[in-house]
C-alpha cells in the first residue's frame, strides 16, 4: 500500500513538472530590479539620450533652416553580455523621426545605389562623359550619427 502511494505521488510530481504555462509580459512594464541591465533600462537610456541630443544647441543649429538627412548605423555590442542592440537602434531612429527634425536615408536602397555608382565610375563599358557626377546631389547635406 505504501509503495503504491509513493509511486502515485512520484508520478504526480513528475507529471506536474512536465506541464508548462507560457505567458508574455508587457515590454514597457517595469522589470524587477536587479544588478543586470534589462530591456526597459536600455530603452530608457536610449530614449533619454535622444531627448538630450534633440535639446542640444548643435541639433538646433543644424535643424534651424532645414531637415537634414541622416542615417542611424546599427549599434554594435562590444560587451560579453547579450544586448538587443537592434531594439535600441529602433528606439533611437523612431524618436528622431517622430521629432520631425530629420529625414532618413532608406538604408535598404543604399547598397544598390552604391553598387550602381561603383559600376558607373569604375566599369570600362561605361562612357564617363554621359554619366552624372556624384557631386550633383542637389545640395543636400548628409550627416552620419555614430
RONUTOR-551085 format. One line per 3 residues: their letters; for each residue z, y, x of N, C-alpha, C. Coordinates in Angstrom, 2 decimals. Atoms other than C-alpha are relative to their C-alpha. Example, Ala and Ser with C-alpha at 12.3 -4.5 7.8 and 13.67 -1.06 7.14 Angstrom:
BEGIN
as = 0.00 -1.19 0.89 7.80 -4.50 12.30 0.00 1.20 0.90 ~ -0.06 -1.19 -0.82 7.14 -1.06 13.67 0.73 1.09 -0.77 .
END
This chain:
BEGIN
xxx = 0.00 -1.19 0.82 0.00 0.00 0.00 0.00 1.25 0.87 ~ -0.07 -1.15 -0.88 0.95 2.42 2.80 -1.32 0.20 0.73 ~ 1.26 -0.11 -0.72 -2.27 1.61 4.63 -1.08 0.62 -0.87 .
xxx = 1.03 -0.54 0.89 -4.41 2.41 1.60 0.25 1.49 -0.28 ~ -0.32 -1.42 0.21 -2.58 5.74 1.02 -0.39 0.81 1.24 ~ 0.35 -0.69 -1.25 -3.00 6.71 4.68 -1.53 0.06 0.15 .
xxx = 1.47 0.02 -0.08 -6.67 5.65 4.57 -0.60 1.00 -0.99 ~ 0.49 -0.94 1.01 -7.19 7.66 1.36 0.23 1.44 0.44 ~ -0.28 -1.34 -0.51 -5.51 10.75 2.87 -0.92 0.35 1.16 .
xxx = 0.91 -0.21 -1.12 -7.56 10.35 6.05 -1.41 0.29 -0.47 ~ 1.33 -0.22 0.57 -10.76 10.12 4.01 -0.09 1.37 -0.66 ~ -0.02 -1.32 0.64 -9.78 13.23 2.02 -0.07 1.12 1.04 .
xxx = 0.03 -1.00 -1.07 -9.16 15.18 5.24 -1.39 0.08 0.61 ~ 1.34 0.03 -0.60 -12.49 14.07 6.71 -1.02 0.64 -0.93 ~ 0.96 -0.57 0.96 -14.46 14.91 3.56 0.25 1.49 -0.22 .
xxx = -0.33 -1.43 0.14 -12.63 18.23 3.20 -0.49 0.81 1.19 ~ 0.47 -0.68 -1.20 -13.56 19.11 6.77 -1.51 0.12 0.05 ~ 1.47 -0.03 0.00 -17.24 18.42 6.07 -0.56 1.06 -0.94 .
xxx = 0.53 -1.01 0.93 -17.54 20.96 3.28 -0.14 1.33 0.73 ~ 0.19 -1.31 -0.62 -18.90 24.34 4.25 -0.29 1.03 -1.07 ~ 0.22 -1.10 0.93 -18.85 27.60 2.43 -0.43 1.19 0.84 .
xxx = 0.55 -1.11 -0.76 -21.06 30.31 3.85 0.06 1.24 -0.86 ~ 0.01 -1.28 0.71 -20.51 33.89 2.86 -0.39 1.09 0.98 ~ 0.46 -1.10 -0.83 -22.09 37.04 4.18 0.84 1.23 -0.29 .
xxx = -0.78 -1.22 0.15 -20.13 40.20 4.80 -0.90 1.22 -0.04 ~ 0.71 -1.27 0.03 -21.17 43.80 4.41 -0.17 0.50 1.43 ~ 0.27 -0.46 -1.37 -22.86 45.05 7.60 0.62 1.36 0.27 .
xxx = -0.57 -1.33 -0.17 -21.46 48.53 7.00 1.52 0.01 -0.12 ~ -1.46 0.07 0.18 -17.91 47.36 6.30 0.70 0.06 1.35 ~ -0.80 -0.07 -1.22 -15.18 47.97 8.86 0.41 -1.40 0.41 .
xxx = -0.35 1.32 -0.52 -14.61 44.96 11.07 1.48 -0.05 0.36 ~ -1.36 0.18 -0.49 -11.29 43.53 12.10 0.08 0.57 1.41 ~ -0.15 -0.62 -1.31 -10.01 45.44 15.11 0.27 -1.05 1.07 .
xxx = -0.16 0.90 -1.15 -10.46 43.51 18.35 -0.29 0.81 1.25 ~ 0.30 -0.70 -1.25 -10.89 44.41 22.01 -1.49 -0.04 0.31 ~ 1.44 0.13 -0.23 -14.59 43.42 21.82 -0.76 1.03 -0.83 .
xxx = 0.88 -0.85 0.79 -17.46 45.59 20.67 -0.50 -0.79 -1.19 ~ 0.58 0.60 1.19 -18.56 44.83 17.14 -1.24 0.78 -0.40 ~ 1.24 -0.66 0.41 -21.78 45.74 15.37 0.27 1.38 -0.59 .
xxx = -0.28 -1.32 0.57 -20.14 48.60 13.47 0.41 0.99 1.08 ~ -0.35 -0.89 -1.12 -18.71 50.01 16.72 -1.27 0.57 0.63 ~ 1.24 -0.42 -0.65 -22.17 50.12 18.27 -0.83 0.91 -0.90 .
xxx = 0.74 -0.86 0.93 -23.78 51.59 15.14 0.63 1.39 -0.06 ~ -0.69 -1.29 0.04 -21.13 54.33 15.03 -0.26 0.79 1.28 ~ 0.26 -0.68 -1.28 -21.58 55.13 18.73 -1.41 0.56 0.02 .
xxx = 1.40 -0.44 0.00 -25.37 55.31 18.35 -0.19 1.17 -0.95 ~ 0.11 -1.10 0.97 -25.08 57.50 15.25 0.63 1.28 0.50 ~ -0.67 -1.19 -0.54 -22.60 59.86 16.90 -0.79 0.61 1.15 .
xxx = 0.80 -0.52 -1.11 -24.81 60.14 19.99 -1.22 0.77 -0.51 ~ 1.17 -0.69 0.56 -27.86 61.08 17.89 0.43 1.30 -0.66 ~ -0.50 -1.24 0.61 -25.83 63.61 15.88 0.29 1.05 1.06 .
xxx = -0.29 -0.91 -1.09 -24.63 65.17 19.13 -1.28 0.54 0.62 ~ 1.27 -0.42 -0.58 -28.16 65.25 20.52 -0.71 1.00 -0.92 ~ 0.69 -0.88 0.94 -29.55 66.86 17.35 0.63 1.38 -0.07 .
xxx = -0.67 -1.30 0.03 -26.96 69.65 17.56 -0.07 0.73 1.34 ~ 0.04 -0.62 -1.32 -27.64 70.36 21.24 -1.01 1.14 0.06 ~ 0.91 -1.13 -0.20 -29.34 73.52 22.42 -1.37 -0.43 0.49 .
xxx = 1.28 0.49 -0.51 -32.05 71.53 24.19 -0.92 -0.44 -1.13 ~ 0.81 0.45 1.13 -33.23 69.88 20.99 -0.38 1.19 -0.88 ~ 0.32 -1.20 0.79 -33.01 73.20 19.15 -1.15 0.77 0.64 .
xxx = 1.06 -0.74 -0.69 -35.25 74.77 21.81 -1.35 -0.68 -0.15 ~ 1.31 0.66 0.08 -37.97 72.12 21.71 -0.47 -0.22 -1.43 ~ 0.41 0.18 1.40 -37.95 71.85 17.90 -0.07 1.32 -0.76 .
xxx = -0.01 -1.30 0.67 -37.81 75.58 17.16 -1.35 0.31 -0.66 ~ 1.31 -0.40 0.50 -41.57 76.10 16.75 -0.86 -1.16 -0.48 ~ 0.83 1.14 0.40 -42.90 72.59 16.22 0.85 -1.27 -0.04 .
xxx = -0.64 1.32 0.02 -42.02 68.96 15.64 -0.62 -0.84 1.11 ~ 0.58 0.75 -1.12 -42.53 67.23 19.00 -0.21 -1.47 -0.36 ~ 0.28 1.42 0.17 -43.99 63.75 19.14 0.85 -0.77 1.01 .
xxx = -0.88 0.77 -0.88 -41.51 61.23 20.55 -0.19 -1.49 -0.25 ~ -0.19 1.42 0.24 -41.07 57.54 21.00 1.33 -0.39 0.62 ~ -1.28 0.48 -0.50 -37.79 55.75 21.47 -0.25 -1.38 0.59 .
xxx = 0.22 1.27 -0.68 -38.08 53.00 24.04 1.12 -0.97 -0.36 ~ -1.03 1.00 0.29 -36.25 49.75 23.40 1.14 0.13 1.00 ~ -1.18 -0.08 -0.84 -32.72 49.86 24.74 0.17 -1.34 0.70 .
xxx = -0.17 1.23 -0.79 -32.05 47.34 27.50 1.49 -0.30 0.16 ~ -1.38 0.45 -0.17 -28.81 45.37 27.59 0.17 -0.48 1.43 ~ -0.22 0.37 -1.40 -27.69 45.27 31.22 1.41 -0.55 0.21 .
xxx = -1.33 0.60 -0.09 -24.39 43.55 30.47 -0.13 -1.51 -0.17 ~ 0.00 1.44 0.22 -23.43 39.91 30.26 0.35 -0.33 -1.45 ~ -0.37 0.20 1.38 -22.38 40.39 26.64 -1.22 0.07 -0.90 .
xxx = 1.11 -0.08 0.95 -24.75 39.74 23.72 0.19 1.24 -0.86 ~ -0.03 -1.22 0.80 -25.51 43.09 22.11 -1.35 0.11 -0.70 ~ 1.23 -0.15 0.77 -28.07 43.61 19.34 -0.59 1.38 0.26 .
xxx = 0.56 -1.30 -0.39 -29.99 46.40 21.06 -1.11 0.45 -0.94 ~ 1.05 -0.38 0.94 -32.82 46.30 18.51 0.59 0.77 -1.18 ~ -0.67 -0.70 1.09 -30.40 47.35 15.78 0.42 1.41 0.41 .
xxx = -0.39 -1.32 -0.51 -29.12 50.22 17.93 -1.22 0.90 0.10 ~ 1.24 -0.77 -0.11 -32.68 51.36 18.67 -0.48 0.44 -1.38 ~ 0.40 -0.34 1.37 -33.47 51.25 14.94 0.87 1.11 -0.57 .
xxx = -0.91 -1.05 0.47 -30.39 53.36 14.16 -0.38 1.35 0.60 ~ 0.37 -1.25 -0.68 -31.40 55.98 16.73 -1.31 0.54 -0.56 ~ 1.31 -0.43 0.51 -35.03 56.11 15.55 0.10 0.51 -1.43 .
xxx = -0.13 -0.38 1.40 -34.06 56.29 11.88 0.69 1.35 -0.15 ~ -0.71 -1.28 0.09 -31.57 59.13 12.37 -0.87 1.15 0.49 ~ 0.87 -1.05 -0.52 -34.07 61.09 14.46 -1.13 0.30 -0.99 .
xxx = 1.08 -0.19 0.96 -36.86 60.56 11.93 0.50 0.70 -1.25 ~ -0.57 -0.61 1.20 -34.62 61.48 8.99 0.44 1.44 0.22 ~ -0.37 -1.40 -0.28 -33.63 64.72 10.74 -1.14 0.95 -0.31 .
xxx = 1.17 -0.84 0.27 -37.18 65.99 10.14 -0.42 0.86 1.18 ~ 0.30 -0.83 -1.16 -37.28 67.50 13.63 -1.06 -0.62 0.91 ~ 0.90 0.71 -0.92 -39.53 64.91 15.28 -1.07 -0.76 -0.77 .
xxx = 1.03 0.93 0.45 -42.74 62.99 14.75 0.02 -1.16 0.98 ~ -0.09 1.19 -0.83 -43.02 59.48 16.10 -1.37 -0.60 0.30 ~ 1.19 0.73 -0.42 -45.69 57.59 18.01 0.08 -1.39 -0.63 .
xxx = 0.06 1.37 0.50 -46.81 54.35 16.39 -0.14 -0.93 1.20 ~ -0.02 0.80 -1.23 -45.82 52.04 19.26 -0.87 -1.25 -0.10 ~ 0.86 1.17 0.15 -47.84 49.17 17.79 -1.43 0.32 0.43 .
xxx = 1.37 -0.39 -0.35 -51.01 51.15 18.47 -0.12 0.50 1.43 ~ 0.05 -0.57 -1.35 -50.09 52.50 21.92 -0.72 -0.94 0.97 ~ 0.61 0.95 -0.94 -51.10 49.33 23.77 -1.50 -0.09 -0.21 .
xxx = 1.45 0.08 0.23 -54.51 49.16 22.08 -0.70 1.27 0.48 ~ 0.57 -1.25 -0.50 -55.15 52.84 22.90 -0.03 -0.03 1.53 ~ -0.06 0.09 -1.46 -54.05 52.22 26.49 -1.12 -0.90 0.55 .
xxx = 1.08 0.90 -0.42 -56.48 49.29 26.80 -1.36 0.68 -0.12 ~ 1.27 -0.69 0.21 -59.32 51.39 25.37 -0.21 1.08 1.06 ~ 0.11 -1.03 -1.04 -58.61 54.27 27.77 -0.28 -0.62 1.36 .
xxx = 0.24 0.69 -1.26 -58.48 51.87 30.68 -1.45 -0.48 0.08 ~ 1.39 0.45 0.05 -61.82 50.41 29.61 -0.95 1.18 0.22 ~ 0.89 -1.16 -0.11 -63.42 53.87 29.24 0.04 0.61 1.40 .
xxx = -0.14 -0.67 -1.30 -62.07 55.17 32.55 -0.36 -0.88 1.19 ~ 0.14 0.87 -1.17 -62.47 52.11 34.76 -1.13 -1.01 -0.08 ~ 1.04 1.02 0.12 -65.30 49.97 33.44 -1.34 0.55 0.47 .
xxx = 1.28 -0.45 -0.56 -68.64 50.18 35.24 -1.10 0.08 -1.05 ~ 1.00 -0.04 1.06 -70.54 49.68 31.96 0.07 1.28 -0.83 ~ -0.19 -1.21 0.79 -69.21 52.95 30.51 -0.50 1.20 0.80 .
xxx = 0.51 -1.21 -0.63 -71.11 56.13 31.33 1.02 1.12 -0.21 ~ -1.10 -0.96 0.09 -68.35 58.67 32.10 -0.42 1.34 -0.59 ~ 0.41 -1.32 0.50 -70.45 61.70 31.11 0.03 0.04 -1.53 .
xxx = -0.04 0.05 1.46 -70.35 60.52 27.46 1.41 -0.25 -0.55 ~ -1.37 0.27 0.42 -66.58 59.93 27.36 0.80 1.29 -0.09 ~ -0.92 -1.14 0.11 -63.99 62.43 26.18 1.06 -0.12 1.08 .
xxx = -1.06 0.00 -0.99 -61.42 63.44 28.73 1.32 -0.34 -0.66 ~ -1.34 0.33 0.52 -57.92 62.07 28.26 0.85 1.26 -0.18 ~ -0.78 -1.24 0.07 -56.65 65.63 28.71 -0.23 0.74 -1.32 .
xxx = 0.25 -0.71 1.25 -58.21 66.80 25.45 0.76 -0.69 -1.13 ~ -0.86 0.65 0.97 -55.30 65.70 23.32 0.48 0.96 -1.08 ~ -0.38 -0.92 1.07 -55.12 68.69 21.00 1.20 0.86 0.34 .
xxx = -1.11 -0.86 -0.41 -52.40 70.43 22.99 1.37 -0.51 -0.39 ~ -1.31 0.50 0.39 -49.61 68.19 21.75 0.80 -0.40 1.23 ~ -0.90 0.36 -1.08 -46.62 67.58 23.96 0.73 -1.27 -0.39 .
xxx = -0.68 1.26 0.27 -45.21 64.08 24.17 1.26 -0.07 0.85 ~ -1.28 0.11 -0.68 -41.54 63.64 25.07 0.46 -1.45 -0.06 ~ -0.52 1.38 -0.05 -40.15 60.26 26.17 1.51 0.05 0.16 .
xx = -1.46 0.05 -0.07 -36.47 59.64 25.49 0.40 -1.35 0.56 ~ -0.44 1.25 -0.61 -34.89 57.01 27.74 1.50 -0.10 -0.09 .
END
